[in-house]
Amino acid sequence: PPFPEFPRDFLWGVSTSAHQIEGAADERGASVWDAFTAVPGNVKDGSTAAVACDHYHRYREDVALVRDLGVDAYRFSVSWPRVLPTGAGAVNPAGLDFYDRLVDELCAAGVRPVPTLFHWDTPLVVQQAGGWLNRRTAEKFAEYAAVVAARIGDRVTKWITLNEPAEHTLLGHALGQHAPGERLLFDALPAAHHQLLAHGLAVRALRAAGARDIGIANSHGPTWPASGAEDDTAAADFYDLLLNRLFADPLLLGAYPEGIGELMPSRDLAADLKVISEPLDWYGINFYQPTKVGAPLPEGTAAEFAGVTLPPELPFSPRPIDGYPVTAFGWPVVPDALPELLAVFRDRYGDRLPPLVITENGCSYDGLDDQDRIAYLDGHLRALHGALESGADVRGYFVWSLIDNFEWAEGYRQRFGLVHVDHATQVRTPKASYHWLRETLRARRP
Ligand SMILES: O=C(O)[C@H](O)[C@@H](O)[C@H](O)[C@H](O)CO
């Protein structure tokens, strides 16, 4: 069937993040990821992002790839340690200059710059002062946001505060699978609270700097109970509370889910929630897959999640989802789970839900002739179009990712790019999916 017609003002984009593509680590302050990747065994292929895709030096070439793809917008992240090497105080002029040039290059190419202020690369100096377990980090983040807005705010018309505080809390602070590598389990909750506080303070700092059109990029997916049994549905509910509601309710409803608020480190929770629920112009969703969850497995049976063996004391265990194709990363391909999630959001948040944007969706597959990726994107876009037809207010869609890059603890083993990168020569080669998306976007413009 022909590709569905999206609204004329639908925003098409492609996404990356600073630590995953920039490289030039010696020209910026150190981040938690530099320290984490320096520890043997933390990254599956033993690699680091010290050079990554060398985007810091090749950004003109990459902006040309974005332009020629025909998208309206490019989501990138600003590296906090590149702008403020110690996280506060002295600015790194070369760092700000880089984002200034990148934004100019994008504007000259007719592409809207959409910066994410935090995509997991906390300055190491800030981490050494406690990182997101320290409330002061939220205030430092707002100061950093003001510095960036003062420099590029005159040309940037759409902003994202944080990327996936849920993943950064779960993988970086609870399970130790990502930087900073903390295995705190539920003692990681303060990192969630302080990130959300940082989000609210940054929204205020951006508005004070004259910024408009501000959102967040949260990771969300439907949670499927492993069965109708009471213990499985209770476990799935708890998982959904931890990974979805804990990061959406305080922003959209101004309250934490039942039983969570009192666990958060705050002298005045009501005041903190007032900051966290600073009204947003839009809400970003990073969507990849649903999660099936059941009751904890019997004693001695280890549960796996995102390549991590979960500690037995967790009151839930993720279960494999069968019956669907899987990506090279082993993730199930379930396009209909996207409209399912959008319906859950509409039912749960109603008129408290601002317009939505899919800030990430994509898949890991190898090869230049990536027909699987074309099928993945085509399937999710058709499912998304169906959701628009039934009233979901989604205003845009960003593919993850423009180029193959450093996939965190997986290193360079997982390739999410529309453009292949030879990490030895840095040669970029558009894949079949790049050409498919370009033709698809070209068709919409008569
Ligand atoms: O969603 C995330 O985890 C991050 O935002 C990206 O940085 C990942 O690289 C991508 O999602 C693929 O896992």
The ligand as an ORCA input file, in Angstrom:
! r2SCAN-3c Opt
* xyz 0 1
  O      17.449      5.590     23.832
  C      18.602      5.497     24.177
  O      19.043      4.595     24.827
  C      19.469      6.555     23.842
  O      18.738      7.672     23.764
  C      20.290      6.363     22.620
  O      21.428      7.032     23.020
  C      20.580      4.942     22.252
  O      21.770      4.900     21.554
  C      19.509      4.401     21.360
  O      18.350      4.427     21.942
  C      19.732      2.971     20.986
  O      19.789      2.197     22.105
*
